[in-house]
Amino acid sequence: MSKKIQNIFIVSSISEDVELLKKYVKNFNANVYDFENANSALNRIDELSPDVILLEFQLDDMTGPDFMVKVSERLLHNPDWQVYLITDKNYTEEEQASMLTLGITHILRKPVDEQTLLKALADY
């Protein structure tokens, strides 16, 4: 049985992507927090304890994998947190495996398809 998603972080500097993702997750009745950069999200992550982080690969202040390195210890203490990396890049199997070892739960290709995202979130 899936747990209820209470808090969702959207970390992206692309306002159109943020609005689209907000629209996709509105039916979860979760608190949705959006951040334009990784450092803003990191400053609030302990306070708000997100269940799901929708993370843009390339942010203004760091890459998604760099963000993951900074949250890796928190992920050990919060094993239910899920991180969905959103990217427009095609990765090799080796690159994908490397990202999954950082704690990324899913890799979603842009443009993110609503059904793909909802299916992934349903597994929470």
DAJOPE-V8324 format. One record per run of one state. SS is the DSSP state (H for helix, E for strand, L for the rest). FROM is the first residue (numbers start at 1). TO is the last residue. Records with the same first field share a line. If there is no record, write none. Layout:
SS->FROM-TO / FROM-TO
//
This chain:
L->1-6 / 12-14 / 29-30 / 36-37 / 49-51 / 57-57 / 59-62 / 78-81 / 88-92 / 102-105 / 110-113 / 123-124
E->7-11 / 31-35 / 52-56 / 58-58 / 63-63 / 82-87 / 106-109
H->15-28 / 38-48 / 64-77 / 93-101 / 114-122
//
